[in-house]
Amino acid sequence: MRTITRSILLLFLLFTPQAFAADITTLADCATKVFKEINRTRNWSGKAPAGCPAGIAVERRPAGLFVIAWSTEKADGGWVRTSFSAAAGYAEMATKQGVAAANRDILSRAGRIGRCLNSINTVNDPLDCRDRATTSHLVGEKSGSENRRLVWLDDNGRHSVVEQTFGTTSATPAPPAELFGGQLLPPGLIIDLRLDPRK
């Protein structure tokens, strides 16, 4: 069993790390488009932005919104799911200047996390990030294993987290529900960005 687990982990580490950073940049761009949409319309349509090849979910938190974007690709012996989540405050989303500054920060942080992930996958060095890896073995309808890694910047800045999971489960992987910790925002709900919901 240990030999099998090591082999799966090795495959996870060797699976095209350069593509991972590109995925993260794409997912981060999707997230920024959602924040821009909310700034413009004061609600979320419930659909991925045009040209965004990802699943999208929006969470309501006390101080702002989290956007989670994810994509799943086939890999040798299984699948790889890459997820990116980022936060923006209500006050930031209330103005064009605020959301533009937040989006620049999100894209910058996504690029840094991508470099960290590439470094972890190639030389096991997280650079200026922190990471946590776990392995789950599943039996039954979704038999197989899932190797999950979370990577985030170690600077106490804006919430920006990458989750990457390599799975050999036979079933189609579900959305990254383990990243969801708040209240999912239903499509079409008007968001009053002028109000501080903490009051």
HELIX and SHEET records of a PDB file:
HELIX    1   1 ARG A    2  LEU A   14  1                                  13    
HELIX    2   2 PRO A   17  THR A   41  1                                  25    
HELIX    3   3 TYR A   90  MET A   93  1                                   4    
HELIX    4   4 LYS A   96  VAL A  123  1                                  28    
HELIX    5   5 ALA A  177  LEU A  179  5                                   3    
SHEET    1   A 7 CYS A 129  LEU A 138  0                                        
SHEET    2   A 7 GLY A 144  LEU A 153 -1                                        
SHEET    3   A 7 SER A 160  GLY A 167 -1                                        
SHEET    4   A 7 GLY A  78  GLY A  89 -1                                        
SHEET    5   A 7 GLY A  64  ALA A  75 -1                                        
SHEET    6   A 7 GLY A  55  ARG A  61 -1                                        
SHEET    7   A 7 GLN A 183  LEU A 184 -1                                        
END                                                                             
